[in-house]
Amino acid sequence: MNKIVKIALGAAVILSLGATAASADAGKGQKLYAKKLKNACGMNGAKFAAKHTQDEWTAIEESGKMADEIKKICPKVKDKALKSKYLKNYYDFAHDFASDSGNVPSC
């Protein structure tokens, strides 16, 4: 019985760490924006994120059009900066610093 509990707890810890590492966040999105999009967009992160409200960014993300919207805002951006693994982070960044959020990024 004791061995089963230890195995179950170990599995729970491993699963929770894996889920945390796989999630996106606004801080990572901000760094990615500064590194991969800022020069191509010709604007800082605050101006980029303020192009839409939080609800608008959410609708764009849910419709799967995040890459298309970035290209519309920043026509010079390269396709390699819009890899699917980056898009969730870009969304989290744009959503957290949207025009109606009251937050201002440092990039």
C-alpha positions as a printed Julia matrix, in Angstrom:
107×3 Matrix{Float64}:
   0.0    0.0     0.0
   2.79   2.42    0.94
   4.59   1.7    -2.33
   1.46   2.45   -4.39
   1.03   5.83   -2.65
   4.64   6.76   -3.37
   4.26   5.84   -7.04
   1.02   7.81   -7.31
   2.55  10.9    -5.68
   5.64  10.65   -7.88
   3.51  10.44  -10.99
   1.45  13.45   -9.87
   4.6   15.53   -9.35
   6.01  14.57  -12.75
   2.74  15.35  -14.52
   2.36  18.72  -12.79
   5.91  19.75  -13.71
   5.38  18.68  -17.31
   2.16  20.67  -17.58
   3.81  23.78  -16.17
   6.73  23.62  -18.58
   4.43  23.23  -21.58
   2.29  26.28  -20.84
   2.89  29.64  -22.48
   3.28  32.93  -20.66
   3.32  36.64  -21.35
   6.92  37.08  -20.17
   8.2   34.57  -22.68
   6.01  36.16  -25.34
   7.48  39.56  -24.55
  11.0   38.22  -24.95
  10.07  36.5   -28.2
   8.44  39.68  -29.51
  11.56  41.72  -28.71
  13.83  39.12  -30.33
  11.82  37.99  -33.36
   9.21  40.63  -34.23
  10.21  44.06  -32.96
  12.53  45.03  -35.82
  10.21  43.65  -38.5
   7.22  45.42  -36.98
   9.0   48.73  -36.5
   7.21  49.36  -33.21
   7.65  48.53  -29.58
   5.64  45.82  -27.85
   3.23  48.3   -26.25
   2.1   49.63  -29.63
   1.84  46.13  -31.07
  -0.28  44.75  -28.22
  -2.47  47.87  -28.17
  -3.64  47.19  -31.74
  -6.51  45.18  -30.23
  -8.47  44.77  -27.0
  -8.17  41.62  -24.9
 -11.43  40.27  -26.32
 -10.23  40.9   -29.87
  -6.93  39.11  -29.22
  -8.85  36.2   -27.72
 -11.12  35.97  -30.76
  -8.08  36.05  -33.08
  -6.37  33.28  -31.1
  -9.48  31.1   -30.9
 -10.06  31.38  -34.64
  -6.47  30.27  -35.33
  -5.61  33.52  -37.08
  -2.79  34.73  -34.81
  -0.08  34.34  -37.46
  -2.26  36.07  -40.06
  -2.95  38.99  -37.73
   0.74  39.4   -36.9
   1.51  39.47  -40.64
  -1.22  42.06  -41.16
   0.22  44.3   -38.41
   3.83  43.59  -39.37
   4.05  42.83  -43.12
   7.86  42.51  -43.05
   7.89  39.67  -40.52
   9.53  36.44  -41.67
   7.64  33.14  -41.59
  10.26  31.54  -39.33
   9.32  34.05  -36.59
   5.73  32.76  -36.75
   6.35  29.12  -35.89
   3.4   27.48  -34.19
   5.43  26.97  -31.02
   5.75  30.78  -30.66
   2.14  31.75  -31.39
   0.68  30.91  -27.95
   3.39  33.02  -26.3
   2.74  35.91  -28.69
  -0.95  35.65  -27.87
  -0.36  35.67  -24.1
   1.88  38.72  -24.48
  -0.59  40.61  -26.71
  -3.56  39.7   -24.51
  -1.87  40.74  -21.27
  -0.79  44.09  -22.73
  -3.82  44.81  -24.94
  -5.24  48.3   -25.31
  -7.81  47.78  -22.56
  -5.55  45.9   -20.1
  -3.92  48.87  -18.38
  -0.56  47.07  -18.5
   2.52  48.4   -20.3
   5.33  46.07  -21.42
   8.98  47.0   -21.1
   9.96  46.2   -24.69
